Amino acid sequence: MRLDVVTIFPEYLAALDVSLVGKAAKSGLLDVRLHDLRQWTYDRHRTVDDTPYGGGAGMVMKPEPWGEALDTIAPADDSAQPRLIVPTPAGRPFTQELAYELAAEPWLAFACGRYEGIDARVAAYAGERMRVDEVSIGDYVLNGGEVAVLVMVEAIARLLPGVIGNPESLAEESHSGDGLLEYPVYTKPPSWRGHDVPEILLSGNHGAIASWRHDESVRRTAERRPDLLAAWGDTLAQQDDAAA
Ligand SMILES: O=C(OCc1ccccc1)c1cn[nH]c1
């Protein structure tokens, strides 16, 4: 997979060179290219922002540098075009499902907005030749899209074959498919500072262990994410109907 990231803080994305993503990049699974948006500015102050039409506080990122960045990274006359992801609080939710979808793409480009955002015509212009998704990693506001890109790239890269050492560990994690949160995990020692590992996990009774883990997943989901439990209940009902 090719990954392009356009930002006014390329050093923010240096983290992509370490850990899993760094290893994937070195092993050729990922072709990560960072671009400084100011490369496409020509005034003395390398201006990337201006005041918003219609008034209001803050500044908006000018369209011109973005248009030139996109034209350099993905020339309009190339048949191959990236899927453009624009992190923003106003985006569609980033989910494990979307991470899987994006992990199947051959080429992703990320546009890191700052200030109050990027002139809306940039997404419209890009949309003339590539798929554009405005995506939110959560209901809070950051100063820029860079951290959101780190979050999304890590969630996506770990799904690429060969990046994760043990693919089985993908199957049982939270949000990985059954719609419930992951059960609590334990390792040695069996007793630690007055806290013991639940006996069932030391029993070797795999049926009982699986049942305990499912019950713990349901309990935790009910406690922390009743929204997911409702969805999970609906899914079960649909499965029952389908089986009936
Ligand atoms: O703050 C975020 O992105 C940076 C950004 C982009 C555009 C305008 C303001 C801020 C964000 C929050 N959840 N997901 C993304």
The ligand as an SDF file (V2000), in Angstrom:
LIG
                    3D

 15 16  0  0  0  0  0  0  0  0999 V2000
   -9.8790   17.6790   15.1700 O   0  0  0  0  0  0  0  0  0  0  0  0
   -9.8860   16.7880   14.3370 C   0  0  0  0  0  0  0  0  0  0  0  0
   -9.2060   16.8940   13.1190 O   0  0  0  0  0  0  0  0  0  0  0  0
   -8.3980   18.0580   12.9550 C   0  0  0  0  0  0  0  0  0  0  0  0
   -9.2020   19.1830   12.3940 C   0  0  0  0  0  0  0  0  0  0  0  0
   -9.5220   19.1880   11.0380 C   0  0  0  0  0  0  0  0  0  0  0  0
  -10.3070   20.2320   10.5290 C   0  0  0  0  0  0  0  0  0  0  0  0
  -10.7540   21.2480   11.3690 C   0  0  0  0  0  0  0  0  0  0  0  0
  -10.4210   21.2230   12.7170 C   0  0  0  0  0  0  0  0  0  0  0  0
   -9.6410   20.1820   13.2320 C   0  0  0  0  0  0  0  0  0  0  0  0
  -10.6480   15.5440   14.5500 C   0  0  0  0  0  0  0  0  0  0  0  0
  -11.4350   15.2390   15.6470 C   0  0  0  0  0  0  0  0  0  0  0  0
  -11.9640   14.0120   15.4430 N   0  0  0  0  0  0  0  0  0  0  0  0
  -11.5180   13.5480   14.2510 N   0  0  0  0  0  0  0  0  0  0  0  0
  -10.7270   14.4650   13.6690 C   0  0  0  0  0  0  0  0  0  0  0  0
  1  2  2  0
  2  3  1  0
  2 11  1  0
  3  4  1  0
  4  5  1  0
  5  6  1  0
  5 10  2  0
  6  7  2  0
  7  8  1  0
  8  9  2  0
  9 10  1  0
 11 12  1  0
 11 15  2  0
 12 13  2  0
 13 14  1  0
 14 15  1  0
M  END
$$$$
